[in-house]
Amino acid sequence: MTMRLPLIAALCGFLLPALAAEDATREQRDPSAIWSTWSGAGQFELRADYLERTDLRIVLDGHARDGVIQAPVDIRNLGSISIYAPFGNFEDFDAGRLDLATDIVLEYRGRRVSLERLIATGFTNNDHPALKLSDGQGRHLLTVAHPHVIADQEKQLLTIHNADLWATEALAEALGFPELADMPIGMAWLDLNLHIPPDANLRGYSDPARGLSCAGRPHWPQDSSLGNLYEVDVRLINIGQVAYQGTSASGIKVAPSATLKSVSDTGDAAWIPKFSSNGLYPFDPPDQHPYLVWNMYRIADGRIEQLGASGVKHAFLTLNFNCTINCGSGNVLWPGCEDVYGTGTNNSNSSQGPRYDIIPSDGLFFSEGSFFDPGRTGSQTNNSGSFENRLVVDPAELQTPGAQYFLDSWYVVMADIDIWNSMGFHSITPNESGGTWSFGPLGPFTNGPTIENWVAADTTDPNESHQTIVVPSETPGALYPANLPQGHLRVLGKATEVAPGRWRYNYAVQNYDFDRNIDQVRIPLPASAQIFETFFSAPVVDGVQVADWSVEHIGGELVFTAPPGIPPNTNALSWFSLFNFEVETDAPPVDGRGTMTLEVAEAGSPSQLTSDIVAPGFLEDIFADGFEAP
């Protein structure tokens, strides 16, 4: 893109002060950190496939289009928008405006809204920088949300990429289509000419008051020593949106946005895209990065069930905003830095892969021979289809009267010291209307596992149990990160008297990051107990419906066993999955607790795990050792 030096001089001479005065509500900013942009080109990717069950038509160049529509955007040389880029790192849009031209018109049941001329202005959306796209009447029609913004100093280019394009209430009202409000209808990419002031500080920044410096960084976990622990701790701080993304024969597709933050002062997290290496991360394999996964759940009829499981979204760039220290590279998450991925990016065919490619306890991925490189070429030769490796839910499962629904997300990060703050959830409200789905209003965002909504971790109810299993490292005496656990699981139970002399025991077992999996669950049940009914449930994982486990009453146990599956056993309880095991019996809860045994599917130590649970028993079981009371 060619720069126009006279225009730069004009902008620097009078436009920036005018724009700064126009936005008097912004904090006082260093003028050398206010950079200007102007003109350029871009593209909107409009998703008519999200809207095919509605009467909305996307018209491009006078013709209604279907599927995924690529629409060029011309950024006219009629204005400028400035950015705030302290130390060369984009933080926010500042004052000004851009004029955008497209050939897009939206039509709905006789109403028509033109997107042929749009005005872009910066604003704050959920505490993050975004752009309003307004028409000539001043109506805010679209929001460019969760953008990946990079100020490329060498090319003097500002790239605004991988951004969600959200319809607003004003657009929905103008079309007479209320269900369109707050719905993603595509993505946006914009490339702008960039002027950097000659006195701009481009050296990155640190926090000397906290002993933080860019000298010697990055600090990788593997570089830890007895005197220096470079710990990685990444927290999921928000799920901004939960979005409907179309319908197939198997169900509706759903994806969230996600915002994370490094909350460690010592270690740095690698953010190297798959099949890439930039020399910063010197370990093998070099293309390590975080992975976002998400699930949907329902609490109803006394149980919590997992309704759907996403594949793995491979992260490829961190924006590094709101940082404590920022040493310049978007391939490293530095201390205090935040990053965000929108719903559109989390629905990317090229970034969405299966869960089986990840070693979750280590946060590791081996690209060669993976789903993306089945021929072992060393490069990406395969992508997902539009509904492959996605969270897809049967709509019938979202219409249970009185049910509670939840969606959670989890960032799997290499060497993360606390997996529980890397995950979080919202309660959601599924609603079908106008040929589309919505999931709001969302409940408050909460860090931690969704399953605590069914049985609290600190429950004191004698008819409930909630236990966390931490599988210790095989080398617990080693230095971090080699001493991190092999995995984490949670085992929850509820006992309910559903009729006189008839008790239902609901158990939910969730495997978070134990990659050797579970293929048998044994529940204590007296040999003399009568069984009225059993129940097993498991979600679709990596596109495969887990087959029903067999159930047998053997001695004093009820034994659920996974049938053989494609190696590794696709019917086993795999990572970030929740399975249900239930029994109705005449045995009431025994005083104290029983012990559930979990058999590990793959070789290694330990070969089985145990958990205290609320369990059935009879009074005579207490005296089974022969020391009956007289």
N, C-alpha and C positions, 0 to 999 in steps of 0.2 A: 504494500500500500504506500503510495507516494506522499511524502510530507510536503506541506506548503509553508515555507518559512515566513512570508509576509503575514499569513494568517496567524502563525504562532506569535509573532510580535504584537499583532493587534490584540490577541487574546490576553497576552501577558500584560499589555499596556493598560487596558481599561476593562476587559470583561471580567477577569477574576475578582477585582475589588467590588464590582457591581453585584456579582453573584454572591460574594460573601455577605454583603449587606442585605441581600434578598433573603438570606437564611440566618436571621439574627438569633434564632433559638438554639443554634448549634454552639457547642463549647468553643472557647477561643482556641484556635489551632495555629501551629507554626506555619507561616505562609510558605516556607520551603517544602512543606509536606503536602501542599495542595497542588495537585497536578491536573492538567487540563486534557480533555479528549474532544475529538470532533470527527465527524463524518466516518464512513466506513461501510461495511456490508455485514450481512448475517443471514440467518435462516431460522424459520419456525418449523418445527416438526409437529404437525397437528394430527391427533389421534382420532380419526373418524371411527376406528375400530372400537374405541371406548364408548362411542355414542350410537352404534349401529342399531340398538334396540329403541332408540328415541326417534323423534321426528325432526331433529336438528340436522340441517344440511350445511356442509362446509363447501363453499363455492370458491374456486380458484380460477382466475382468468375466465370467468363467466360460465364455468362448468362445475357441477357438483362432483365431488371426489369421494372415494371410499378408501378404507384401509389407513395406511400411514402416509401422510401427505407432506412432502417437502416443499415449503413455500419460501422463496427468496425474500429477503428484507433489505431494502436500500436505506442506509443511514445518511440523510441529506446533509450537505454542507451549509446548514442554516442555523446552527446553534452549537452549544458545547455543554457538556456536563463535567464537572470537576470531581476528583476523587481525593480522599484523604489517604496518603500513603507514607506514614512515618517510617523512616529508615528503609524506604524502598519496599515496604510490605503493605499491600492493600488492606485497609481497615473498613472503609465506608465510602458511600457516594456522598458528595458534598452538594454544592448548589449547581443550578443550571438546568438545561433541558436539551434533549435530542429530538429531532424530527425523523420519524420512521415512515417509510412508504412500503405498502404491500399490495397484492392483488386479491386479498382475502375478504370475503363477505360471508356472514353467518345468516341463515334463514331458518325460521321456525314458525310453522303454521301461519304463513302470510306476513309475518313480521320480518324485518330485515335490519341488520346492523353492519355497517361498513367498518372494516379494519384497514381501509386503504390509506388512511393518514392517522398516525398515532404520535402522541407526545410522551416521551420517556422522562420521568423525574425520579430522583432518589428519595427513599423513605425507609423507615425502620419497620420491619415486619417480624414480630415475635423475637425482638432483640437482635435481629440480624439484618444486614443491608439487603435491600431489594429495590426494584424499580416499579413504579406505577406506569401503566400504559393507558393514556387517556385520549379520548377523541376530541374533535374541535369544539364540542359542547361542554368540555370539562368533565365528562363522565369517566370515572376510573373503571375501565372495562376489563383489563387484564393485569395480573401481577406476575412479574418475573421474580420468582422466589428461589431461595437456596442456590444462588449462582456460585459457580466456581470462577472467581475473578483473579486473574494474574496480570500484574504489571510487568510486561517483558521489556526490560531496560535496553537490551541489545537491539531488539527489533523496533523499539519505541511503539509498542502496540499494547493496548489493553484488551484482553480476551475475557469475555463474559460467556462462559460455556456451561453446558450440562444443567441449565436452569429449568425449574418447573415453570410452566405457563398455566396459571390458575385463572379461571373465570371468577368474576366478582358478582356481588349482589346487584350492582348497577347493570351489568351485562345481562344477568338473568331477568331482571325487571324489564329491560328494554326489549328482550325477546319474548316476554311472557312465558318463561320457562323457569320457574322458581327452583327446580331441582338442580339446575346448572350451577347455582351459587356455590363457590368454594370447591368446585370440582376441577381437577387437572385435565386440561384438554390437549396438552402437548408439552414441548420443550423449546427452549430458545438458545441460540448461539449468536453472539454479536462480537465483531472485531472492530475496534476503534483506533484511530490514530491517537498517539499519546505524546504529550509534551512534558518533559521532566525539567523543572527549574534548574539552572546551572548551579545553584547553591544547595541542592538537595543532598541530604545525608543518606547515603546508600549502604552504610556499613553494617546494618542489622543492629539489634539492641539487646542489652542484657540488664540484669538487676544487681548491681554491685552491693546494694544494701543487704541482699540475701545471699551474697557469696556466689552469685551466678555469673558466668562469663562464657562467651563463645569459644574461648581458647581451649583447644584440645577436644572440642565436641565434634561429632556426636559421642555420647557415652552409651555404648551398647551394653545390654545385660551380660553378654558373654565376656565383657572386659572387666567384670567385677573381680575384686581382690579382697583380701582380709581387711584392708584399710578403706576400700571404696566399694560400696554396694550401689550399683547403677540400676535401681529398681524401676520397673515400668508399672504405672497404675493409671489406667484409662477409665474414665467414668462416662456412662451414657447420661447426658443431662436433659435430653428431651426427645420425645417423639412428637413432632409438630403436627403432622397430618396422617390420617389413615385413609387411603384412596382406593376407590373402585377403579379397575383397569380392564374392564371388558368381561365378556361371558363366552364360554365354550361349552361343548357337550358335557364336560366333566364338572363344570361349576363356574363360580365367579372368581376373578383374580383380584387380589388385594395386596397392596404394598404400603409401607409407612415411609415417612422421612425420618431422619435420625441425626442428632447432634451430639457430639462427644467432646471430651476435654481431658487433657493430661493433668492429673492431680499429683504427680510426683515431681519433686525438685531435682532428682538425681539422675534418672535414666531417660533415654530418648527411645521412641518407638519407630521402628522401620516402616516405611511407607513406599516400598519399591514395587511398581506395577509388575504383574506377571509377565514372564518372558523378557524382563529388563534387568539391567545392571548398570549402575552409574558410578561404581567405585566407592561410594560412601559406606555401603554395608559390605564388609569384607568376608562374610561367612558364607558357607554353602548350605542350601541353595541360596543364591543372592536375591531372588525376587520375592521377598517376604513382605507381607502387608496385613492389615486387619481384614476380618470377614464378618459381614453383617448377616444374621439369621433372624427369622421372626416366626412366631406361632400364633394361632388363634385358639381360644378355649371357650367352653360353655360350662357354667355351673347350674345344674338343674337336677331335680329328682334325687337329691342327696349326693351327687357325684360331680367331680370336675373331669371333663373330657377334653382332649386336644382334638380340634376339628380340622386343623390344617397345619402344614409345615412348609416353609419356604425352602428353596435351595440356598446356596451361599452367594451373597453379593461380594465380589472381590473389590476392595478399595484400590484406588490407583493414584490419588493425589490428596494431600491435605492442604487446606487453605491457610491454616495457622493465623487465626485472628484472635484478638483479646489475649495476647500472649504475655507471659511473665518474661520470657526470653525467646528471641527469634533469630536464629542464625542463618536464615535465608533460604534454605532448601524446602520445597514442598514435598520432598521424599522422606522427611523426618517430622514427626510430631514432637515439638519441643515443649519444655515445661510450661504449664499454664495455657497452652494453645488449645483452641477449639477448631472443630471442623464439622461440616454439615454435608449430607447427601440428601437430595430431594427424592420424591416418590418416582419421578421419571427416571432418574439415574439408577434407582433401585429396581428398575424394570428393564435394565439394559440386557439385550440378548448376548452381547459380547462379554459382559461382566458376570453373568449369572451362571453358576455351575452347581453340581451336586454336592451334597454334604460328604459323601464317601471320599472325596479327594482331600479332606482336611484331617489332620491329627489334632483334635481340639485341645487336648491337655497341653500340648506344646505350642499350639497356634501355628503349625507348620503346614506348608503346601509344597508339593513337588510337581512342578509344571510339566516336565517331560513325562509322557505317558498318561497324563491326566485327561479328563473329559475334553479339555481344550486342545489337546495334542495327542490324539489316539494313535497316530502313526509314529510317535517319538521323533519328530522332526526338529524339536528344539524351538518351535515357533507356534503361534496359535493358528490352527487350521480348522477349528470347529467352534460354532456358537450354539446357544440354546434357541429353540423355537419360542414363539411368543407366549406359550403357556407351559413351556418346559422349565423345570427347576424353579417353579413359582409356588406361592401359597394360593391354592385353589380350593374353594369351599363349596359344598353342595348347598344351594340356597335354602333347601328344606330344613337344613340344620340350624338356620338362623331365625327360625320362626316358632320357637318353643315358647309357649305362654309362661310368663313369670321368670324366665331364665335371665341370668347375668352373663354377659359376654366380655371377653378381654382380648387384647392384642399386646404381645410383648415383643421386644427386640433385644438382641444381645450382640455386642461386638466382641468377637473372639480375637484376642490380641496376644501375640507371642510374648511369653514371660510375664504376663499380667499377674500381679500379686494378689488381686482381689477380683474374682469373677463376678461376685454379687453386685458390685457397684457398676459393672460394665453392662448390666441388663436392667430393664425397667419395663413398665406396662401402663396402659390406660384401660379403664373400662370403656366399652364402646356400645353404641346403640344402633344395631343394623336396621336399616329401613329401605325398602324397595318402593320407588315411586317414579313415575314418568319414564320408565324404561331404563333406569339407572339405580345405583345403590349409594347410600350415604351411611356414615358410621358415627356421626356426632349427635348430640354433644359428647365430646370426650370427657371422661372423668379426669381427676388430677393425675399428672404424671408422677409415678412412684418408682424409685429405684428398688431393685431386688426382684425375686422370682414371683410370678403371678400366682403360683400355687398357694402362697400364704393367704390368699383371699378365701380359700376353702377351709383350711385349718391353720390357725395362727401358729407361728413358730414357738411362741411362749404359752401355748394353751395349757390350762390347768384342769380342763374338763376330763374326768376319768374315762369318758367314752370317746375320747379323741387321742390321737398321737401324731407327733411331727418330729421326725429325726433326720438329721443331716449326716450323711456318710462321707467322710473324707478319706479317699484311698491314698495311703502315704506313698511318697516317692520310693522307688527301688534303691535310691542312694540318698537316704535322708541326711547323712552326715556330710554330703558334698556342699560346695558353695553354691549360692544362688547363681543362675536359675536351675541348676541340676537337682536341687532339693525340692522343687515344687511338686505338689501332689500328682498322682497318676489320674486323678479325676474326682468329681463330686457328684453325689446323688442325694435325692431326698425321698423319704418314705413316709407317707401320710396315711392315717386310717381314721375311720368313723364307725361307731357301732350304734345302731338305731333299732329300737324295738318297734317293728312295723305292725305287730299284732301280738296278743298275749301268747307268750311262749315261742315267739318267732322273731329272730334277730337278723338284721342285715349288716354285714361287715363290708364297707366300701374301702378299698385300698387304692391309692394312686402312687405309682413309683415313677419318678422322673430322673432320667440320666442326663446330666448336664454336659460333662466333658470326659467321661470315662470311655475311651475308645476301644477297650476290649469287650464291651457290651455284656448284656445279661441274657441268658437263654433259658433259665428256669427260676421260678419263684415258689418257695415253700412256706405255707402259712400253717401255724399250729391249729389243729382241729381234732378234738378227741375222737378216738376210733368208734365210740358209741354214739357220736352225734349224728342226728338225722340231717341230711342235706335236702333242702327244698328246691334250691335254684342256684346256679352259678352264672357269672357274667364276666366276659373279657372284652376289652375294646382297645384299639390302637389306631393311630392315624396313618394316612398315606405318607411315606417318607421316600424322597428321591424318586417320586413317581410310581412307587410300588406300594400297593395295599398290603400291609402286614397281615399274614394269614392268622386265623384263629389259633390260639395255643390250646393244646389238649389239657384236660383237667382230670385228675385221678385222686381218690381218697385212699392214701396209702398209710396204714398204721395210724399214727397221731398227727398226720399232716395232710393238707390239701395241696396238691402239687400241680402247678401250671408249667407246661413245657412247650417251648417254641418248636414248631416243625422244621425240618431241614429247609434251607433256602439257598439261593445263589451265594457262593462264597464271596466275601464274608457274609454270614447268615443274614439275609435281608429281613428275616422274621424276628430277629433278636431285638432287644431293647437297646437302640442305638442312641447316640449323643443328641442332646436337646430334644428328647422325645419323652412323652408321658403315656404310660400304659395303665389301664384299669384292671384290677383283679378283685372279684367280689364273690360273696357267698351268703345265702340265707340259710339259717340253721336254727335248731332248737337250743343250742348252747349259748347261755348268756355270757357277757364279758367276765373274764377271770379277774380277780383282784390283782393289782399290780400290772405287769405287762407280759406278753408273750414275745417270742423271737421269730422274725421272718428271716429266711435264708435266701440269698440271691446267689445263684451259680453263675460264674463268669464264663462267657462263651469261648474266649480265646486263651491260649496258654499264657502263663505268667504267674506271678505271685502278688497278691493272694489269689487263690482259685475260687474263693467264695467270700461273700460279704454278709454281715448280719445287721439287723436293726430291731430295736424294741418297738413293739406295736400294741395297740389295743387288740385283744385276741379272745376268741371264744374258749370256754372251758366249763367243766362241771365241778361241783364242790368235791366230789369223790376223787378228782384228779389231784387234789392237794395232798391226799393221803396215799398216793400211789407208791410211796416208798416203803409201806408196810408199818409205819408208826402211827396207826390210826388212834384217835382219842378213844378212851374206854367208853 
